[in-house]
Amino acid sequence: MINVALTIAGSDSSGGAGVQADLKTFTAFGVYGASAITALTAQNTCGVAATADLDASFVAAQIDAVVDDFAVGAAKTGMLSRGAVIDLVADRIRTRAIPNVVVDPVMVAASGDVLLDPGAVASMREHMFPLAIVVTPNLREAEILVGRTVTDIAGMRRAARELVRMGAKAALVTGGALDGDALDVFFDGHEIHELASPRVRKGRVHGAGCTLSAGIAACLARGDSLPDAIASAKRYVTRAIEAGPPLGHGSQPLDHLVAAFGEKPSRQ
């Protein structure tokens, strides 16, 4: 049986984040990737130049088309852009009984560009979190969601607990912006777990959050447990950052191929 994962997210014209990163990641984990695009962005490693929202009903139609044809084993959400899209995506996930939903509450790009209408934050909490097997905010997104600053491990632990109280089954707060090891805080609804890995000294990177959440979804689609999925996705992101190509003039993209197979394909 072929495992299928669905990404519901925005398109990144530079290929480093969004749907493009998600599909690369699904492939790296041996999972067939399907997509429902929520918005278009004109962006590169330096920032987002323009965005174009798709009609919410068309986003829903994409989800229906995929689920009508494939047995989707997991899904991840990324850039949902505005309240109308959030509401319809939540409705389709719920009514189509899509399992293993990883909610990456994309709000701000690595460049600092805003990717979610500020008025839609409440919709994200109210409608998406109850559907999520795990939510995966970075520090800035966690701050917006809980309404206070999150600047250290203690704050990450508190934020993870609050996110679960908002309705998510589990929360993974990623601490890539902190000094020291790359430390993420995972709250499974019962216990706090601190997940550390050596920091890759690469400066700012592009697409790490999308890749992490996509890796978790891919592993869940294969039948892995949530803790195992998170551990596998975290290792994969570290390798992808280490192998990141020197492309562009801004945040460095990840190398999803090297992370998966350990070497670049030969060039004839």
N, C-alpha and C positions, 0 to 999 in steps of 0.2 A: 504494500500500500504506500502511495506517495503522500507524504505529509505536506500540508498546505498552510501557509501563514499569509495573513492579509495586513497590509499597511494602509492606514487611513490618514493621510498627511499631505503636506504641501510639496510642490516640485521645486527643487533647487537647480537652477540652470548651470551652476558650476559643478554639479555632480557630487559634491562633498557631503551633503546633508540631505534631510528630507527623504522623499520617496526613493531617490536614486541611491542613497546610502543604505536605506532599508532593504531594497531589492538585492544589492550586492551582498549584504550581510546574510539574508536568507539563503542565497546561493552558497555562500561560504559554509553554512551549517548544513547543507544538503537538503534544504527545504524548498519546495516550489513556492515562489512568491507571486502574490496577486496584489493589486493596488486599487485604491479609490482616492483620487486626487482632490484635495479640498481647496487648494489655491495655487496660483502660479507666482513665482518670484523671479525677478531679474536680479541675480546676485552673483557675487564671486567671493573670493577669499577676503576681500577688503570690506564688504558690506552689502546691504540690500539696496538696490537702486529703485526698485518699483515692485508693487504687488498687485495682483488681480484676483479678486475673489470669484469663485464659481458659485452658481446658484445652489442653495442648500438642497433643493429637490434633485438636482443633477448628481450631487454627491451621494444622496440616498439611492438614486438609480444605479450608480456604479456598485454600491455595496450589494444591492439586490441581485444585480447581474452576476456577481461573483458567487454569492451564496446559493443562487439558483442552480449553479453548475458544479460547484466544488464543495467538498466536505472540509470546511475551514477548521483547522485544529487550534488556531490561536490568532489573535489580532493585536496590533499595536496602533495607538493613535499618536499623531504628532501635532503639527500645526493645524488647529481647527479654526483659527482666525476670528470668529465672531459667534455671538450667541445663537443665531439661527442655525448655523452649521452644527454647533455643539448639540442643540436640542434634537435635530433630526438624526445625527449620528448616534446619539444615545438611544433614540427610539428604534433605529434599525438594529443596533446591537442587541437590544432587549427583545424585540419582537421576533428577530431571526435566531435568537438563542445562540449567539456567537460566543464560544467559550474562551477562557484564558486571555482576557483582555488586559494588555499592558498599556497604561495611560502615561505617556510622556507629556506633561503639561507645558508644551512649548509656548513660551511667552516672549522671550528675548533671545535674539541671535547672539553668537559669540562676539559679533561686531558691536553689539549694543542696540541694534535695531529692534523695535517693538514688533512682534508678530501676532499678538493677540489683543483684540479690542479690550481696553481696561474694564469696560462694563460687562464683559463676558466671563470674568473671573468667578463670579458667583454661580453662573451656569455651569462652569467647569466643576466646581465643588459639588453642586447640588445634583447634577445629572450624570456626570461621568464617573465620579468617585465610587458610587455604589455599585458600578459595573466592573470595577477594576480588581483584578487579582493582585495587582501591585501598581503603585504610582511611583514615578522615578524623577522627581524634580531635582534640579541643581540648587545651589545655595540661593541664587537670586530668585528663582521660581518658588522655592520654599518660603522665602521671606514674603513674597506677594500673597501666597496662599494662606499663610498663618497670620499675616498682618504685623510682623515684627522682624527685627534684624536677626539673622542667623550667621554668626561669625566664628563659631568654634564647635568643637565636638559636643559639648553639653547642649548647645543650641540645636544642633542637628538631631540629637536624641529627643529633645522636647518636640521638635517639629515633626519627627517621624510618628510619634505617639498622637499628636494632634491630627495629622493627616488620616490616620486610621480612625480616629474618633469622628472625622468628617464622613466616613462611609467606606473607604477603601479597605480591602481585606489585609493589605500589607503596604508598607512604604519603604522605599529605598532612596534616601537623601544622599546625593553624590557630592563629595567634597573636593572635587578637582581644583577648586580655586584656593584651597588652603595650602599653607606651607607644609613641608614634610612629605611623608608617604601619601600616596593617593588613597585616602580613607573615605569609605562610604559607610553610612549607618543604615542598617536594615532592621525594621521592626516587623515581626511576623504576626502581630496581633497579641502576642504573649510575652515574647522576650526580645530584647535589643541585642543585635549582633554587630560588631564593628569589623568591617572587611577591609583589610589593608593590602596594598601591593606597592612595590617600589615605584617611585615617581619617575616618569620618563621626562628628562629635561629637554623639552622641545619648545617651550614657550606656549603661546596660545594656539589651540588646535580647532579645526572646523569639522563638526559632525560627530564628535565623540558621544554626545548624549543620545542622538538618534541611533547611532550604531549600537550602543549599550542596550537600549530598550528593544531594538530589533533583534539583537542576539538573544535576549531573554525570551521574546515571543517565539523565535525559531526553535529554541530548546523546548519550550512548553508544547509546541506543535508536535515535536518528536516524542512527547510523553515524559520528559524529564520533570522532576519535582521543582518547585520554585527555588529552593536554596541551591540546588545543583545548576539550574538554569542561570541564576545570577552569577554563580562562581565561574561558569564557563564563559558567559558573556563578558565578564570583567577581565578574564585572562585574554580573551580575543581582542578587546579594545586596547589593552596594554601593548600587544604585539602589533596591532594596526597603527598605533601612534609611533612605536619604535621604528617601523618601516615606512613612515609617512614620507612621500616624495617631496622634494623641494620645488613645489609648484606655486605660482602666484606670488603676490606681494603683501599678503595679509596673513590670516590664520592658516596654519599648515593643514592640508587635508590628510586623511588617513589612507593607508594602503590596505584595502580589504582583501586583496588577492594574496599578498605575502603573508598576512595574518592567518589566512586559511591554509595555505599550502607550503609556506616556509621558503619559497624562492620565487623569483620573477620568471615568467616564461622566457625561453630563449628567443632571441631575435635573429631571424635568418637574413 
